[in-house]
């Protein structure tokens, strides 16, 4: 699977909920660190959507223990349903050798960097994106904005990276950054993340429910495409009349 254009991931720790994401999400982000028996879930998985496997420890916003964390993620990469794995930039730097082992399992690499406290200056953020891209197929950054100018920093860095030919994804977390999840695709972001409407698990702050985010993304496309998915999400979220296509 190649990520061409914007790809929306439904984040969950329960793969049995995949059916609820169909028609809205393009992939499932499986949070293994918050899942019960994650390998068992992958063995039983018979869903239609490809999987992005993520297994974070507490330093990167997750719950996995350091011991065996990468071994479990590597085991997940052996499943045909897993198309990508998400590996932190810090992990890629420290254990670059393991990246080829993942590639040998025919999975793509999302190399991610998270800053839960602030938003780096644009030059620093650009350098981080470049480093992520140097290790993987998609460079993902998540930052925490103090004000709206920080969200502009993120979107500018995303736009410039895209213009330079990098497959990048970017998110500004929290309430102030929530709108970047809607408009990030306009600036080149390749990935968006959203929980299902009835999922009460805690993931990244500032997330928008899956159906609502899909509707907003489709409504803000500027490439001339039709809003083909609006009808598909009407059962999940009420769509304002101004977002629907004219008859």
Secondary structure, DSSP 8 states (H G I E B T S, - for coil): ----S-EEEEEES-GGGHHHHTTT-SEEEEEGGGSSSHHHHHHH---SSEEEEE--BGGGT--B-STTHHHHHHHHHTSTTEEEEEEEHHHHHHTTHHHHHHHHTT-EEEEEEE-SS----HHHHHHHHHHHHHHSSEEEEEEE-SSHHHHHHHHHHHHHHHHTT--EEEEEEHHHHTTHHHHGGGGT--EEEEE-TT-----STT---HHHHHHHHHHT--SS---TTTGGGTTTS---GGGS---
